[in-house]
Amino acid sequence: MGGLVYYSSASGNTARFVARLGLAAGRIPVSPCDPLPEAATPYVLICPTYADGTGRGAVPKQVIRFLNDPARRAGLRGVIAAGNRNFGATYALAGRVISDKCNVPVLYRFELAGTDLDISRVQAGLEKFWGTECLTMA
């Protein structure tokens, strides 16, 4: 069974999504001064998208810092991306960027803090992905 790691900015949309999942998850801190979590291995990353109109800056700098560590990157098995459909082609772009760079699948995309349907789909999808009947809350 794997774990979850996520990044959420001060807006808290991704943090609210992860809290509603009811699964144990490590948070990549907003401040670069704070220590990065050690990821359960293997793990799925949940990441919001922050891109300009051309797609630059889609992956938050703290997530890049986290994944630049070879040991952390080696445990990554998939990515779930958040975004805002108002941004068109850059919607959930961070997931595609991480997928391409780290050679892992994009498992799901959701908007802002997600819907109840997104929550149930991700819960069921993670159970199937990890091949377990349940993931436990910490």
OpenMM code with the backbone's topology and positions (N, CA, C; nanometers):
from openmm import Vec3, app, unit

residues = "MET GLY GLY LEU VAL TYR TYR SER SER ALA SER GLY ASN THR ALA ARG PHE VAL ALA ARG LEU GLY LEU ALA ALA GLY ARG ILE PRO VAL SER PRO CYS ASP PRO LEU PRO GLU ALA ALA THR PRO TYR VAL LEU ILE CYS PRO THR TYR ALA ASP GLY THR GLY ARG GLY ALA VAL PRO LYS GLN VAL ILE ARG PHE LEU ASN ASP PRO ALA ARG ARG ALA GLY LEU ARG GLY VAL ILE ALA ALA GLY ASN ARG ASN PHE GLY ALA THR TYR ALA LEU ALA GLY ARG VAL ILE SER ASP LYS CYS ASN VAL PRO VAL LEU TYR ARG PHE GLU LEU ALA GLY THR ASP LEU ASP ILE SER ARG VAL GLN ALA GLY LEU GLU LYS PHE TRP GLY THR GLU CYS LEU THR MET ALA".split()
positions = [
    Vec3(0.0852, -0.1178, 0.0000),
    Vec3(0.0000, 0.0000, 0.0000),
    Vec3(0.0893, 0.1234, 0.0000),
    Vec3(0.0460, 0.2247, -0.0698),
    Vec3(0.1237, 0.3466, -0.0797),
    Vec3(0.0656, 0.4591, 0.0023),
    Vec3(0.1312, 0.5723, -0.0065),
    Vec3(0.0898, 0.6889, 0.0681),
    Vec3(0.0529, 0.8044, -0.0225),
    Vec3(0.0239, 0.9162, 0.0405),
    Vec3(-0.0094, 1.0392, -0.0297),
    Vec3(0.0810, 1.1508, 0.0185),
    Vec3(0.1202, 1.2359, -0.0744),
    Vec3(0.1919, 1.3593, -0.0445),
    Vec3(0.1214, 1.4669, -0.1255),
    Vec3(0.1066, 1.5864, -0.0665),
    Vec3(0.0390, 1.6933, -0.1405),
    Vec3(0.1018, 1.8278, -0.1109),
    Vec3(0.0749, 1.9202, -0.2024),
    Vec3(0.1121, 2.0599, -0.1836),
    Vec3(-0.0159, 2.1412, -0.1915),
    Vec3(-0.0285, 2.2379, -0.1032),
    Vec3(-0.1418, 2.3298, -0.1070),
    Vec3(-0.0912, 2.4674, -0.0688),
    Vec3(-0.1285, 2.5664, -0.1481),
    Vec3(-0.0892, 2.7040, -0.1189),
    Vec3(-0.1757, 2.7586, -0.0058),
    Vec3(-0.1587, 2.8861, 0.0217),
    Vec3(-0.2353, 2.9512, 0.1273),
    Vec3(-0.3859, 2.9489, 0.0998),
    Vec3(-0.4271, 2.9353, -0.0275),
    Vec3(-0.5708, 2.9287, -0.0586),
    Vec3(-0.6355, 2.8070, 0.0058),
    Vec3(-0.5602, 2.7004, 0.0220),
    Vec3(-0.6075, 2.5817, 0.0923),
    Vec3(-0.6974, 2.4883, 0.0135),
    Vec3(-0.7185, 2.5118, -0.1155),
    Vec3(-0.8077, 2.4251, -0.1925),
    Vec3(-0.7617, 2.2793, -0.1909),
    Vec3(-0.6348, 2.2561, -0.2183),
    Vec3(-0.5849, 2.1187, -0.2228),
    Vec3(-0.5864, 2.0567, -0.0834),
    Vec3(-0.5559, 2.1351, 0.0184),
    Vec3(-0.5605, 2.0837, 0.1562),
    Vec3(-0.7027, 2.0406, 0.1932),
    Vec3(-0.8022, 2.1184, 0.1523),
    Vec3(-0.9418, 2.0810, 0.1798),
    Vec3(-0.9773, 1.9505, 0.1071),
    Vec3(-0.9315, 1.9382, -0.0170),
    Vec3(-0.9562, 1.8160, -0.0928),
    Vec3(-0.8959, 1.6959, -0.0207),
    Vec3(-0.7704, 1.7067, 0.0190),
    Vec3(-0.7015, 1.5960, 0.0858),
    Vec3(-0.7698, 1.5636, 0.2188),
    Vec3(-0.8097, 1.6640, 0.2945),
    Vec3(-0.8781, 1.6396, 0.4213),
    Vec3(-1.0075, 1.5614, 0.3997),
    Vec3(-1.0798, 1.5945, 0.2935),
    Vec3(-1.2063, 1.5254, 0.2640),
    Vec3(-1.1831, 1.3808, 0.2190),
    Vec3(-1.0636, 1.3507, 0.1669),
    Vec3(-1.0342, 1.2123, 0.1291),
    Vec3(-1.0318, 1.1212, 0.2518),
    Vec3(-0.9936, 1.1767, 0.3670),
    Vec3(-0.9874, 1.0972, 0.4886),
    Vec3(-0.8717, 0.9998, 0.4917),
    Vec3(-0.7649, 1.0304, 0.4184),
    Vec3(-0.6482, 0.9430, 0.4109),
    Vec3(-0.5256, 1.0138, 0.4674),
    Vec3(-0.4367, 0.9384, 0.5257),
    Vec3(-0.3121, 0.9947, 0.5764),
    Vec3(-0.2322, 1.0543, 0.4614),
    Vec3(-0.1770, 1.1732, 0.4824),
    Vec3(-0.1008, 1.2395, 0.3761),
    Vec3(0.0031, 1.3323, 0.4373),
    Vec3(0.1195, 1.3378, 0.3745),
    Vec3(0.2236, 1.4324, 0.4134),
    Vec3(0.2098, 1.5586, 0.3297),
    Vec3(0.2318, 1.6740, 0.3933),
    Vec3(0.2175, 1.8009, 0.3224),
    Vec3(0.3538, 1.8624, 0.2926),
    Vec3(0.3729, 1.9010, 0.1680),
    Vec3(0.4905, 1.9784, 0.1301),
    Vec3(0.4624, 2.1214, 0.1768),
    Vec3(0.5485, 2.1790, 0.2601),
    Vec3(0.5185, 2.3108, 0.3170),
    Vec3(0.5242, 2.4227, 0.2132),
    Vec3(0.4483, 2.5292, 0.2408),
    Vec3(0.4469, 2.6468, 0.1542),
    Vec3(0.5798, 2.7210, 0.1642),
    Vec3(0.6308, 2.7340, 0.2856),
    Vec3(0.7548, 2.8091, 0.3075),
    Vec3(0.8774, 2.7249, 0.2717),
    Vec3(0.9686, 2.7811, 0.1924),
    Vec3(1.0913, 2.7072, 0.1604),
    Vec3(1.1827, 2.6891, 0.2817),
    Vec3(1.1534, 2.7604, 0.3896),
    Vec3(1.2339, 2.7470, 0.5115),
    Vec3(1.1955, 2.6237, 0.5929),
    Vec3(1.0742, 2.5734, 0.5719),
    Vec3(1.0265, 2.4584, 0.6485),
    Vec3(1.0812, 2.3292, 0.5884),
    Vec3(1.1072, 2.2301, 0.6739),
    Vec3(1.1610, 2.1036, 0.6229),
    Vec3(1.0582, 2.0287, 0.5377),
    Vec3(1.1087, 1.9596, 0.4374),
    Vec3(1.0234, 1.8796, 0.3502),
    Vec3(0.9922, 1.7467, 0.4178),
    Vec3(0.8719, 1.6938, 0.3968),
    Vec3(0.8378, 1.5652, 0.4590),
    Vec3(0.9108, 1.4510, 0.3914),
    Vec3(0.9317, 1.3464, 0.4673),
    Vec3(0.9807, 1.2232, 0.4069),
    Vec3(0.8579, 1.1518, 0.3537),
    Vec3(0.8587, 1.1174, 0.2291),
    Vec3(0.7425, 1.0535, 0.1674),
    Vec3(0.7398, 0.9056, 0.1987),
    Vec3(0.6190, 0.8542, 0.2283),
    Vec3(0.6009, 0.7099, 0.2350),
    Vec3(0.6360, 0.6569, 0.0966),
    Vec3(0.6975, 0.5435, 0.0905),
    Vec3(0.7356, 0.4891, -0.0393),
    Vec3(0.6599, 0.3609, -0.0610),
    Vec3(0.5927, 0.3471, -0.1684),
    Vec3(0.5682, 0.4432, -0.2756),
    Vec3(0.4573, 0.5418, -0.2373),
    Vec3(0.4396, 0.6456, -0.3204),
    Vec3(0.3360, 0.7443, -0.2913),
    Vec3(0.2799, 0.8043, -0.4198),
    Vec3(0.1622, 0.8668, -0.4032),
    Vec3(0.0974, 0.9444, -0.5079),
    Vec3(0.1036, 1.0898, -0.4638),
    Vec3(0.1358, 1.1776, -0.5564),
    Vec3(0.1452, 1.3211, -0.5304),
    Vec3(0.0181, 1.3908, -0.5773),
    Vec3(-0.0379, 1.4766, -0.4925),
    Vec3(-0.1512, 1.5612, -0.5310),
    Vec3(-0.0989, 1.7035, -0.5393),
    Vec3(-0.1134, 1.7638, -0.6574),
    Vec3(-0.0492, 1.8930, -0.6823),
    Vec3(-0.1416, 1.9877, -0.7583),
    Vec3(-0.1568, 2.1112, -0.7085),
    Vec3(-0.2319, 2.2127, -0.7835),
    Vec3(-0.1453, 2.2718, -0.8939),
    Vec3(-0.2083, 2.3435, -0.9835),
    Vec3(-0.1386, 2.4074, -1.0950),
    Vec3(-0.1367, 2.5577, -1.0762),
    Vec3(-0.0196, 2.6162, -1.0945),
    Vec3(-0.0032, 2.7622, -1.0922),
    Vec3(0.0757, 2.7990, -1.2161),
    Vec3(0.0071, 2.8389, -1.3217),
    Vec3(0.0752, 2.8684, -1.4474),
    Vec3(0.0320, 3.0040, -1.5000),
    Vec3(0.1229, 3.0675, -1.5751),
    Vec3(0.0828, 3.1892, -1.6450),
    Vec3(0.0074, 3.1466, -1.7710),
    Vec3(-0.0305, 3.2392, -1.8525),
    Vec3(-0.1090, 3.2095, -1.9719),
    Vec3(-0.0417, 3.1162, -2.0708),
    Vec3(0.0912, 3.1060, -2.0636),
    Vec3(0.1639, 3.0185, -2.1557),
    Vec3(0.2020, 2.8853, -2.0918),
    Vec3(0.1699, 2.8677, -1.9647),
    Vec3(0.2002, 2.7424, -1.8964),
    Vec3(0.3252, 2.7444, -1.8122),
    Vec3(0.4000, 2.8540, -1.8154),
    Vec3(0.5208, 2.8614, -1.7325),
    Vec3(0.4825, 2.8653, -1.5848),
    Vec3(0.5618, 2.7990, -1.5030),
    Vec3(0.5399, 2.8000, -1.3589),
    Vec3(0.4272, 2.7102, -1.3124),
    Vec3(0.3877, 2.6125, -1.3943),
    Vec3(0.2743, 2.5262, -1.3608),
    Vec3(0.2967, 2.4475, -1.2318),
    Vec3(0.4181, 2.3976, -1.2113),
    Vec3(0.4491, 2.3191, -1.0926),
    Vec3(0.5051, 2.4121, -0.9854),
    Vec3(0.4433, 2.4151, -0.8675),
    Vec3(0.4939, 2.5025, -0.7609),
    Vec3(0.6402, 2.4730, -0.7274),
    Vec3(0.7150, 2.5781, -0.6968),
    Vec3(0.8593, 2.5641, -0.6686),
    Vec3(0.8876, 2.4655, -0.5558),
    Vec3(0.8022, 2.4633, -0.4542),
    Vec3(0.8241, 2.3704, -0.3438),
    Vec3(0.8090, 2.2245, -0.3890),
    Vec3(0.7204, 2.2002, -0.4834),
    Vec3(0.7035, 2.0646, -0.5364),
    Vec3(0.8271, 2.0263, -0.6180),
    Vec3(0.8782, 2.1197, -0.6956),
    Vec3(1.0013, 2.0936, -0.7714),
    Vec3(1.1149, 2.0615, -0.6746),
    Vec3(1.1260, 2.1405, -0.5684),
    Vec3(1.2302, 2.1172, -0.4667),
    Vec3(1.2151, 1.9768, -0.4064),
    Vec3(1.0916, 1.9394, -0.3753),
    Vec3(1.0637, 1.8078, -0.3183),
    Vec3(1.1058, 1.6963, -0.4146),
    Vec3(1.0681, 1.7101, -0.5413),
    Vec3(1.0968, 1.6060, -0.6404),
    Vec3(1.2414, 1.6064, -0.6891),
    Vec3(1.3134, 1.7136, -0.6647),
    Vec3(1.4547, 1.7175, -0.7043),
    Vec3(1.5408, 1.6235, -0.6213),
    Vec3(1.4896, 1.5778, -0.5088),
    Vec3(1.5617, 1.4808, -0.4273),
    Vec3(1.5411, 1.3423, -0.4906),
    Vec3(1.6493, 1.2758, -0.5336),
    Vec3(1.6346, 1.1476, -0.6036),
    Vec3(1.5593, 1.0413, -0.5234),
    Vec3(1.5770, 1.0372, -0.3921),
    Vec3(1.5086, 0.9355, -0.3106),
    Vec3(1.3581, 0.9612, -0.3078),
    Vec3(1.3198, 1.0875, -0.2951),
    Vec3(1.1765, 1.1193, -0.2959),
    Vec3(1.1160, 1.0926, -0.4340),
    Vec3(1.1857, 1.1340, -0.5370),
    Vec3(1.1372, 1.1154, -0.6735),
    Vec3(1.1207, 0.9665, -0.7058),
    Vec3(1.2102, 0.8828, -0.6548),
    Vec3(1.2059, 0.7391, -0.6827),
    Vec3(1.0795, 0.6727, -0.6288),
    Vec3(1.0198, 0.7293, -0.5242),
    Vec3(0.8996, 0.6706, -0.4657),
    Vec3(0.7705, 0.7114, -0.5337),
    Vec3(0.7761, 0.8106, -0.6223),
    Vec3(0.6569, 0.8623, -0.6886),
    Vec3(0.5997, 0.7581, -0.7853),
    Vec3(0.4698, 0.7296, -0.7700),
    Vec3(0.4051, 0.6304, -0.8569),
    Vec3(0.2960, 0.6894, -0.9445),
    Vec3(0.2484, 0.8086, -0.9103),
    Vec3(0.1432, 0.8714, -0.9890),
    Vec3(0.1157, 1.0103, -0.9363),
    Vec3(0.0420, 1.0880, -1.0154),
    Vec3(0.0101, 1.2249, -0.9762),
    Vec3(-0.1382, 1.2517, -0.9991),
    Vec3(-0.1960, 1.3253, -0.9051),
    Vec3(-0.3330, 1.3751, -0.9157),
    Vec3(-0.3200, 1.5262, -0.9216),
    Vec3(-0.3792, 1.5872, -1.0232),
    Vec3(-0.3584, 1.7298, -1.0464),
    Vec3(-0.4860, 1.8095, -1.0235),
    Vec3(-0.4682, 1.9263, -0.9636),
    Vec3(-0.5777, 2.0202, -0.9441),
    Vec3(-0.5568, 2.1397, -1.0361),
    Vec3(-0.6654, 2.2067, -1.0661),
    Vec3(-0.6555, 2.3255, -1.1502),
    Vec3(-0.7862, 2.4014, -1.1514),
    Vec3(-0.7926, 2.4963, -1.2414),
    Vec3(-0.9111, 2.5792, -1.2584),
    Vec3(-0.9439, 2.5795, -1.4071),
    Vec3(-1.0605, 2.5320, -1.4428),
    Vec3(-1.0996, 2.5213, -1.5837),
    Vec3(-1.1033, 2.6568, -1.6545),
    Vec3(-1.1118, 2.7659, -1.5784),
    Vec3(-1.1101, 2.8997, -1.6386),
    Vec3(-0.9799, 2.9266, -1.7138),
    Vec3(-0.8757, 2.8483, -1.6847),
    Vec3(-0.7468, 2.8708, -1.7481),
    Vec3(-0.7245, 2.7833, -1.8710),
    Vec3(-0.8310, 2.7213, -1.9197),
    Vec3(-0.8278, 2.6507, -2.0475),
    Vec3(-0.7204, 2.5452, -2.0589),
    Vec3(-0.6302, 2.5642, -2.1547),
    Vec3(-0.5274, 2.4643, -2.1865),
    Vec3(-0.4323, 2.4368, -2.0704),
    Vec3(-0.4209, 2.5291, -1.9765),
    Vec3(-0.3305, 2.5063, -1.8639),
    Vec3(-0.4008, 2.4406, -1.7449),
    Vec3(-0.5294, 2.4030, -1.7608),
    Vec3(-0.6029, 2.3344, -1.6541),
    Vec3(-0.5285, 2.2083, -1.6120),
    Vec3(-0.4934, 2.1984, -1.4845),
    Vec3(-0.4251, 2.0823, -1.4265),
    Vec3(-0.2940, 2.0496, -1.4977),
    Vec3(-0.2308, 2.1502, -1.5562),
    Vec3(-0.1060, 2.1313, -1.6307),
    Vec3(0.0064, 2.0739, -1.5447),
    Vec3(0.0100, 2.1048, -1.4168),
    Vec3(0.1156, 2.0523, -1.3294),
    Vec3(0.1205, 1.8997, -1.3358),
    Vec3(0.0045, 1.8362, -1.3441),
    Vec3(0.0014, 1.6901, -1.3525),
    Vec3(0.0709, 1.6381, -1.4762),
    Vec3(0.0449, 1.7005, -1.5889),
    Vec3(0.1101, 1.6571, -1.7141),
    Vec3(0.2611, 1.6802, -1.7077),
    Vec3(0.3022, 1.7947, -1.6535),
    Vec3(0.4454, 1.8252, -1.6443),
    Vec3(0.5161, 1.7225, -1.5558),
    Vec3(0.4596, 1.6956, -1.4385),
    Vec3(0.5202, 1.5984, -1.3464),
    Vec3(0.5184, 1.4595, -1.4091),
    Vec3(0.4093, 1.4224, -1.4724),
    Vec3(0.3987, 1.2926, -1.5390),
    Vec3(0.5087, 1.2750, -1.6433),
    Vec3(0.5261, 1.3758, -1.7276),
    Vec3(0.6279, 1.3690, -1.8326),
    Vec3(0.7688, 1.3634, -1.7757),
    Vec3(0.7958, 1.4464, -1.6757),
    Vec3(0.9321, 1.4543, -1.6202),
    Vec3(0.9683, 1.3315, -1.5372),
    Vec3(0.8701, 1.2754, -1.4669),
    Vec3(0.8985, 1.1651, -1.3743),
    Vec3(0.8514, 1.0296, -1.4257),
    Vec3(0.7923, 1.0286, -1.5461),
    Vec3(0.7474, 0.9039, -1.6081),
    Vec3(0.6502, 0.8260, -1.5194),
    Vec3(0.5487, 0.8974, -1.4698),
    Vec3(0.4414, 0.8361, -1.3915),
    Vec3(0.3080, 0.8789, -1.4524),
    Vec3(0.2013, 0.8044, -1.4264),
    Vec3(0.0727, 0.8418, -1.4848),
    Vec3(0.0027, 0.9558, -1.4105),
    Vec3(-0.0762, 1.0326, -1.4863),
    Vec3(-0.1709, 1.1253, -1.4249),
    Vec3(-0.2923, 1.0395, -1.3918),
    Vec3(-0.3227, 1.0263, -1.2638),
    Vec3(-0.4297, 0.9374, -1.2206),
    Vec3(-0.5667, 1.0045, -1.2211),
    Vec3(-0.5687, 1.1370, -1.2011),
    Vec3(-0.6969, 1.2076, -1.1930),
    Vec3(-0.6694, 1.3570, -1.1980),
    Vec3(-0.7708, 1.4319, -1.2429),
    Vec3(-0.7653, 1.5779, -1.2409),
    Vec3(-0.8948, 1.6283, -1.1775),
    Vec3(-0.8849, 1.7320, -1.0965),
    Vec3(-1.0040, 1.7911, -1.0369),
    Vec3(-0.9896, 1.9421, -1.0329),
    Vec3(-1.1037, 2.0091, -1.0188),
    Vec3(-1.1053, 2.1543, -1.0184),
    Vec3(-1.1144, 2.2082, -0.8760),
    Vec3(-1.0285, 2.3088, -0.8486),
    Vec3(-1.0280, 2.3808, -0.7210),
    Vec3(-1.0213, 2.2862, -0.6019),
    Vec3(-1.1249, 2.2800, -0.5160),
    Vec3(-1.1226, 2.1912, -0.3999),
    Vec3(-1.1964, 2.0608, -0.4263),
    Vec3(-1.2389, 2.0376, -0.5506),
    Vec3(-1.3047, 1.9131, -0.5871),
    Vec3(-1.4495, 1.9071, -0.5415),
    Vec3(-1.5207, 1.8104, -0.5972),
    Vec3(-1.6608, 1.7870, -0.5638),
    Vec3(-1.6716, 1.6550, -0.4865),
    Vec3(-1.7901, 1.6261, -0.4358),
    Vec3(-1.8110, 1.4978, -0.3691),
    Vec3(-1.7837, 1.3817, -0.4649),
    Vec3(-1.8199, 1.3987, -0.5913),
    Vec3(-1.7932, 1.2952, -0.6909),
    Vec3(-1.6428, 1.2759, -0.7108),
    Vec3(-1.5669, 1.3863, -0.7140),
    Vec3(-1.4208, 1.3762, -0.7248),
    Vec3(-1.3641, 1.2981, -0.6065),
    Vec3(-1.4122, 1.3283, -0.4871),
    Vec3(-1.3630, 1.2603, -0.3662),
    Vec3(-1.3875, 1.1103, -0.3763),
    Vec3(-1.5105, 1.0704, -0.4100),
    Vec3(-1.5401, 0.9268, -0.4174),
    Vec3(-1.4613, 0.8590, -0.5295),
    Vec3(-1.4441, 0.9274, -0.6415),
    Vec3(-1.3652, 0.8689, -0.7516),
    Vec3(-1.2188, 0.8502, -0.7130),
    Vec3(-1.1608, 0.9493, -0.6449),
    Vec3(-1.0203, 0.9385, -0.6047),
    Vec3(-1.0042, 0.8304, -0.4979),
    Vec3(-1.0943, 0.8254, -0.4012),
    Vec3(-1.0862, 0.7196, -0.2993),
    Vec3(-1.0903, 0.5817, -0.3648),
    Vec3(-1.1880, 0.5600, -0.4530),
    Vec3(-1.2001, 0.4303, -0.5208),
    Vec3(-1.0807, 0.4043, -0.6120),
    Vec3(-1.0365, 0.5083, -0.6811),
    Vec3(-0.9228, 0.4924, -0.7713),
    Vec3(-0.7943, 0.4572, -0.6990),
    Vec3(-0.7709, 0.5205, -0.5832),
    Vec3(-0.6502, 0.4894, -0.5062),
    Vec3(-0.6567, 0.3473, -0.4502),
    Vec3(-0.7748, 0.3055, -0.4051),
    Vec3(-0.7883, 0.1672, -0.3571),
    Vec3(-0.7526, 0.0693, -0.4680),
    Vec3(-0.8037, 0.0941, -0.5869),
    Vec3(-0.7739, 0.0066, -0.7006),
    Vec3(-0.6262, 0.0163, -0.7396),
    Vec3(-0.5725, 0.1390, -0.7437),
    Vec3(-0.4339, 0.1621, -0.7828),
    Vec3(-0.3367, 0.0880, -0.6908),
    Vec3(-0.3626, 0.0956, -0.5606),
    Vec3(-0.2730, 0.0300, -0.4648),
    Vec3(-0.3087, -0.1169, -0.4452),
    Vec3(-0.4242, -0.1596, -0.4984),
    Vec3(-0.4625, -0.2999, -0.4860),
    Vec3(-0.5038, -0.3382, -0.3452),
    Vec3(-0.5620, -0.2439, -0.2729),
    Vec3(-0.6053, -0.2720, -0.1361),
    Vec3(-0.7528, -0.2386, -0.1223),
    Vec3(-0.8126, -0.2887, -0.0167),
    Vec3(-0.9520, -0.2552, 0.0081),
    Vec3(-0.9669, -0.1220, 0.0791),
    Vec3(-0.8659, -0.0819, 0.1524),
    Vec3(-0.8785, 0.0473, 0.2202),
    Vec3(-0.7407, 0.1051, 0.2477),
    Vec3(-0.7393, 0.2345, 0.2567),
    Vec3(-0.6217, 0.3077, 0.3039),
    Vec3(-0.6636, 0.3661, 0.4375),
    Vec3(-0.5793, 0.3620, 0.5346),
    Vec3(-0.6220, 0.4050, 0.6675),
    Vec3(-0.5869, 0.5500, 0.6945),
    Vec3(-0.6671, 0.6109, 0.7748),
    Vec3(-0.6460, 0.7483, 0.8199),
    Vec3(-0.5426, 0.7461, 0.9307),
    Vec3(-0.4532, 0.8415, 0.9285),
    Vec3(-0.3498, 0.8490, 1.0339),
    Vec3(-0.4094, 0.9078, 1.1598),
] * unit.nanometer
topology = app.Topology()
chain = topology.addChain("A")
for resn in residues:
    res = topology.addResidue(resn, chain)
    for name in ("N", "CA", "C"):
        topology.addAtom(name, app.Element.getBySymbol(name[0]), res)
